[in-house]
Amino acid sequence: MAPRQEDLLHTESNFLEVVGQTSSERNNMKRLAKALIVGMAATTLALTGCAIGGAGGGVSSGDGREGSPISDGFGDAAITACEASSPTLDAIRKRGTLNWGIGISPPFGFKDAEGNWAGVEADNAQELANLLGVDVAIQDFDYGVMTAALQSAKVDIVGAQLFITPERQEAIDFSSFYYLSGQLFYVLEDSPYQTIDDLNKPEVRFVYGTGNAQKDIAEKYIPDAQITDAPLRGQLLLYEFLASDQADASMVEAAPMPKLLAQYTDPQLAAIGLNGRVTGDAPTEADVIDPFEVAFGLPKGDAGWKSCVDAWVADAREDGRMDARIQYWLKQDQ
């Protein structure tokens, strides 16, 4: 029987709880646990197809949408790069479909009222398929197993607001970045926490979404806190952990802060940046913490496919439509 998703997601944390008490032992066990996770994820994908991913669905049409066009016309550089031959490009052309891995993370990836994929990454998927002249199939995966989805060739590309991290670069390739994502800590408004220093205490419980890069930021800024993970399960923020007093703080990117504060009011949410509580309507550059470069995840070693995706990213950034797309979806209600 293939391992359950919840078992897979907590393998590393459970493994580390029972072995490796010294620093050296913990580091060794951590490396071993990560290897086990990748192996288990690949095995699950092989045995169950997309069992650890969610159901597919169509893509919401961008026809007539103002402010976020999905292009079907491209510059010569992008067209030429994507006409080349490579293992991934050849496979996409042969099947006539671009297989796109996504993460449920509004407004970058979510399903609309009709059950179609919508958001920044759904638009990106449709646009790249337009460039390649093929259909697109979108499949969602938990962030903890997206690398395995690429390694097992279940998807050709991951577009899921994926941060470029050294750990991920060991296993997969990345396109050139298309977005910078600054972070904020989130707490309850009536909590005593006003600054990052307030969070850096042994009694503070910090929770982040399994597979996300916020763990690295937490270890950098609040190393004395209790740092744990939990599956996002389609949420942008693990708010219920704060509201139910299972955690004191969490983290997500800065851009959706106005929406998060408007959405989570019982109890009211608050944000903490580099200079303490964020009191304005939106975070400033001085507030955001360690911006990550966001890029598309690609199979390791396929230079031709990377060149194609890089050329498309450059095309979308140069004429401003990538930024327009991101800004459009950040303003929408999901």
C-alpha positions as CSV (number, residue, x, y, z in Angstrom):
1,M,0.0,0.0,0.0
2,A,1.3,3.5,-0.8
3,P,1.9,5.7,2.2
4,R,-0.8,8.1,3.1
5,Q,-0.3,11.8,2.3
6,E,-0.5,12.9,5.9
7,D,2.1,10.2,6.8
8,L,4.4,11.4,4.1
9,L,4.2,15.0,5.1
10,H,5.2,14.3,8.7
11,T,7.8,11.7,8.1
12,E,10.7,14.1,8.8
13,S,9.3,15.7,11.9
14,N,8.3,12.3,13.4
15,F,11.7,10.8,12.5
16,L,13.6,13.5,14.1
17,E,11.6,13.3,17.3
18,V,12.8,9.8,18.1
19,V,16.5,9.9,17.0
20,G,19.5,12.1,17.0
21,Q,19.9,14.0,20.2
22,T,23.2,15.8,19.5
23,S,23.6,18.5,16.9
24,S,25.7,16.2,14.7
25,E,23.2,13.4,15.1
26,R,20.3,15.6,14.3
27,N,21.9,16.9,11.1
28,N,22.7,13.4,10.0
29,M,19.2,12.2,10.7
30,K,17.7,15.2,8.9
31,R,19.6,14.3,5.8
32,L,18.5,10.7,6.0
33,A,14.9,11.8,6.7
34,K,14.9,14.0,3.6
35,A,16.1,11.2,1.5
36,L,13.4,8.9,2.8
37,I,10.7,11.6,2.1
38,V,11.8,11.9,-1.5
39,G,11.9,8.2,-2.0
40,M,8.5,7.7,-0.4
41,A,7.0,10.5,-2.5
42,A,8.4,9.1,-5.7
43,T,7.1,5.6,-4.7
44,T,3.6,7.0,-4.0
45,L,3.5,8.8,-7.3
46,A,4.6,5.7,-9.1
47,L,2.1,3.5,-7.4
48,T,-0.9,5.8,-7.4
49,G,-0.5,8.1,-10.4
50,C,-1.5,11.4,-8.9
51,A,-2.9,10.0,-5.6
52,I,-1.0,12.6,-3.6
53,G,-2.2,15.4,-5.9
54,G,-5.7,16.7,-6.1
55,A,-8.2,16.4,-8.9
56,G,-7.6,18.1,-12.2
57,G,-9.9,20.6,-13.9
58,G,-10.2,23.1,-16.7
59,V,-8.6,26.5,-16.7
60,S,-10.7,29.7,-16.2
61,S,-10.9,31.6,-19.4
62,G,-9.2,35.0,-19.5
63,D,-11.2,36.1,-22.5
64,G,-12.3,39.7,-22.2
65,R,-10.6,40.1,-18.9
66,E,-9.1,43.6,-18.4
67,G,-5.8,43.9,-16.6
68,S,-4.6,40.3,-16.9
69,P,-4.4,39.2,-20.5
70,I,-3.4,35.6,-21.5
71,S,-1.3,36.1,-24.6
72,D,-1.4,34.0,-27.7
73,G,1.2,36.1,-29.5
74,F,4.9,36.0,-28.6
75,G,8.3,37.5,-29.5
76,D,10.7,35.8,-31.9
77,A,13.1,34.8,-29.1
78,A,10.4,32.9,-27.2
79,I,9.1,31.2,-30.3
80,T,12.5,30.1,-31.4
81,A,13.6,28.8,-28.0
82,C,10.4,26.7,-27.7
83,E,10.7,25.2,-31.2
84,A,13.9,23.5,-30.2
85,S,14.2,19.8,-29.4
86,S,14.6,18.5,-25.8
87,P,13.4,15.5,-23.8
88,T,10.6,17.4,-22.1
89,L,9.6,19.5,-25.2
90,D,9.5,16.4,-27.4
91,A,7.3,14.6,-24.8
92,I,5.0,17.5,-24.6
93,R,4.6,17.7,-28.3
94,K,4.1,14.0,-28.6
95,R,1.2,13.9,-26.1
96,G,-0.2,17.3,-27.1
97,T,-0.5,18.4,-23.5
98,L,1.5,20.4,-21.1
99,N,1.3,18.8,-17.7
100,W,1.5,21.6,-15.1
101,G,1.9,21.1,-11.3
102,I,0.2,23.7,-9.1
103,G,-0.2,24.3,-5.4
104,I,-3.4,25.6,-3.9
105,S,-2.3,29.0,-2.7
106,P,-4.8,31.9,-3.5
107,P,-4.4,34.1,-5.5
108,F,-1.7,32.2,-7.3
109,G,-3.6,28.9,-7.6
110,F,-7.1,28.0,-6.7
111,K,-10.4,26.7,-8.1
112,D,-13.2,29.1,-9.0
113,A,-16.9,28.6,-8.4
114,E,-17.2,26.5,-11.6
115,G,-14.4,24.2,-10.5
116,N,-11.9,25.6,-13.0
117,W,-8.3,26.5,-12.1
118,A,-7.8,30.2,-11.7
119,G,-5.1,32.6,-10.5
120,V,-1.7,33.7,-11.5
121,E,-0.3,30.2,-12.1
122,A,-3.4,29.0,-14.0
123,D,-3.0,31.9,-16.4
124,N,0.7,31.2,-16.7
125,A,-0.1,27.5,-17.5
126,Q,-2.5,28.5,-20.3
127,E,-0.2,31.1,-21.7
128,L,2.8,28.7,-21.9
129,A,0.5,26.0,-23.5
130,N,-0.5,28.7,-26.1
131,L,3.2,29.3,-26.9
132,L,3.8,25.5,-27.3
133,G,0.6,25.0,-29.3
134,V,-0.7,22.3,-27.0
135,D,-3.5,21.8,-24.4
136,V,-2.8,22.1,-20.7
137,A,-3.6,19.8,-17.8
138,I,-3.2,21.1,-14.3
139,Q,-2.8,18.9,-11.3
140,D,-2.4,20.2,-7.7
141,F,0.2,18.8,-5.3
142,D,1.1,19.5,-1.7
143,Y,4.2,21.6,-1.5
144,G,6.0,18.8,0.3
145,V,5.9,16.5,-2.8
146,M,6.2,18.9,-5.7
147,T,9.9,18.0,-6.2
148,A,9.0,14.3,-6.4
149,A,6.3,15.1,-9.0
150,L,9.0,16.6,-11.3
151,Q,11.5,13.9,-10.6
152,S,9.0,11.2,-11.5
153,A,7.9,13.0,-14.7
154,K,4.3,13.3,-13.5
155,V,4.5,17.0,-14.5
156,D,6.6,18.9,-17.0
157,I,6.8,22.1,-14.9
158,V,5.7,23.3,-11.5
159,G,4.2,26.8,-11.3
160,A,3.1,27.2,-7.7
161,Q,4.7,30.4,-6.4
162,L,7.8,28.3,-5.8
163,F,10.7,29.9,-4.0
164,I,14.2,29.2,-5.2
165,T,16.1,27.6,-2.4
166,P,19.5,25.8,-2.3
167,E,17.8,22.6,-1.0
168,R,15.4,22.6,-4.0
169,Q,18.1,23.4,-6.4
170,E,19.9,20.1,-5.5
171,A,16.9,18.2,-6.8
172,I,15.3,20.3,-9.6
173,D,16.2,23.1,-11.9
174,F,14.5,26.5,-11.9
175,S,13.6,29.0,-14.6
176,S,14.7,32.6,-14.3
177,F,12.6,34.3,-11.6
178,Y,9.4,36.1,-12.4
179,Y,8.4,37.6,-9.0
180,L,10.0,38.7,-5.7
181,S,8.0,37.6,-2.7
182,G,8.7,39.3,0.7
183,Q,7.5,37.7,3.9
184,L,5.7,38.7,7.1
185,F,5.0,37.0,10.4
186,Y,1.4,36.8,11.3
187,V,0.0,36.7,14.9
188,L,-3.3,37.5,16.6
189,E,-3.9,41.2,17.1
190,D,-4.5,40.8,20.8
191,S,-1.4,38.8,21.4
192,P,1.6,40.3,23.2
193,Y,3.9,39.9,20.2
194,Q,4.9,43.3,18.7
195,T,8.3,42.6,17.1
196,I,10.4,39.8,15.7
197,D,12.4,39.8,18.9
198,D,9.2,39.1,20.9
199,L,8.8,35.9,18.8
200,N,12.4,34.7,19.3
201,K,11.7,33.0,22.6
202,P,11.6,29.3,23.7
203,E,7.9,29.5,24.6
204,V,6.7,30.8,21.3
205,R,5.2,28.3,18.9
206,F,5.7,29.0,15.2
207,V,4.0,26.9,12.5
208,Y,4.6,27.0,8.8
209,G,3.2,25.2,5.8
210,T,4.8,21.8,5.1
211,G,7.3,22.1,2.2
212,N,7.5,25.8,2.2
213,A,10.6,27.9,2.5
214,Q,9.4,29.9,5.5
215,K,11.2,27.3,7.7
216,D,14.5,28.8,6.6
217,I,13.4,32.3,7.5
218,A,12.1,31.2,10.9
219,E,15.4,29.5,11.7
220,K,17.2,32.7,10.8
221,Y,15.1,35.2,12.7
222,I,13.5,33.2,15.5
223,P,15.9,30.3,16.2
224,D,14.9,30.1,19.8
225,A,11.2,29.5,19.1
226,Q,9.5,26.1,18.7
227,I,9.4,25.7,14.9
228,T,7.0,23.1,13.5
229,D,5.1,22.4,10.3
230,A,1.6,21.4,9.2
231,P,-0.1,20.8,5.8
232,L,-1.6,23.9,4.3
233,R,-4.5,21.9,2.8
234,G,-5.4,24.6,0.3
235,Q,-5.0,27.5,2.7
236,L,-2.7,30.5,2.2
237,L,-2.1,30.8,6.0
238,L,-2.4,28.4,8.9
239,Y,-4.8,30.8,10.7
240,E,-6.8,28.0,12.5
241,F,-3.6,27.2,14.4
242,L,-3.5,30.7,15.7
243,A,-7.2,31.0,16.4
244,S,-7.3,27.7,18.3
245,D,-4.2,28.5,20.4
246,Q,-2.2,25.7,18.8
247,A,0.4,28.2,17.6
248,D,1.4,31.8,18.4
249,A,2.8,32.8,15.0
250,S,2.9,31.8,11.3
251,M,4.3,33.3,8.1
252,V,3.2,33.9,4.6
253,E,4.2,36.4,1.9
254,A,3.6,40.1,2.4
255,A,1.6,40.9,-0.7
256,P,-1.8,39.5,0.4
257,M,-1.6,41.1,3.8
258,P,-4.6,43.5,3.3
259,K,-6.8,40.6,2.2
260,L,-5.7,38.3,5.1
261,L,-6.3,41.0,7.7
262,A,-9.8,41.7,6.2
263,Q,-10.6,37.9,6.0
264,Y,-9.5,36.8,9.4
265,T,-11.2,39.0,12.0
266,D,-12.6,36.5,14.6
267,P,-10.1,36.7,16.2
268,Q,-8.4,39.5,14.4
269,L,-5.1,38.8,12.6
270,A,-2.1,41.2,12.7
271,A,1.2,41.2,10.8
272,I,4.8,41.7,12.0
273,G,7.6,42.9,9.8
274,L,11.2,44.0,10.2
275,N,10.1,47.1,12.1
276,G,7.4,45.5,14.2
277,R,3.7,45.5,13.7
278,V,2.6,46.6,10.2
279,T,0.1,49.4,10.8
280,G,-0.4,50.7,7.3
281,D,-2.9,49.6,4.7
282,A,-0.2,47.6,3.0
283,P,3.4,46.6,3.9
284,T,6.2,48.8,2.7
285,E,9.6,47.7,1.4
286,A,11.0,48.4,4.9
287,D,8.5,46.0,6.4
288,V,9.0,42.9,4.3
289,I,11.4,40.1,5.4
290,D,13.9,38.4,3.1
291,P,12.3,38.5,-0.3
292,F,12.5,35.2,-2.2
293,E,12.9,34.9,-5.9
294,V,9.9,33.0,-7.2
295,A,10.4,30.8,-10.3
296,F,9.1,27.7,-12.2
297,G,10.3,24.3,-11.1
298,L,11.7,22.2,-14.0
299,P,13.1,18.7,-14.4
300,K,16.8,18.5,-13.7
301,G,19.2,18.7,-16.6
302,D,16.9,19.5,-19.5
303,A,18.7,22.6,-20.9
304,G,16.4,23.0,-23.9
305,W,13.2,23.0,-21.8
306,K,14.8,25.5,-19.4
307,S,15.8,27.8,-22.3
308,C,12.2,27.7,-23.6
309,V,10.7,28.6,-20.2
310,D,13.3,31.3,-19.6
311,A,12.6,32.9,-23.0
312,W,8.8,32.9,-22.2
313,V,9.4,34.4,-18.8
314,A,11.6,37.1,-20.3
315,D,8.9,37.8,-23.0
316,A,6.1,38.1,-20.3
317,R,8.2,40.3,-18.0
318,E,9.5,42.6,-20.7
319,D,6.1,43.7,-22.0
320,G,4.7,44.0,-18.4
321,R,2.0,41.3,-18.7
322,M,3.5,39.1,-15.9
323,D,3.5,41.9,-13.4
324,A,0.0,42.9,-14.6
325,R,-1.2,39.4,-14.1
326,I,0.1,39.2,-10.5
327,Q,-1.3,42.6,-9.6
328,Y,-4.7,41.7,-11.1
329,W,-5.0,38.5,-9.1
330,L,-3.8,40.1,-5.8
331,K,-6.7,42.5,-6.0
332,Q,-9.4,39.8,-6.6
333,D,-11.6,38.1,-4.1
334,Q,-11.2,34.4,-4.1
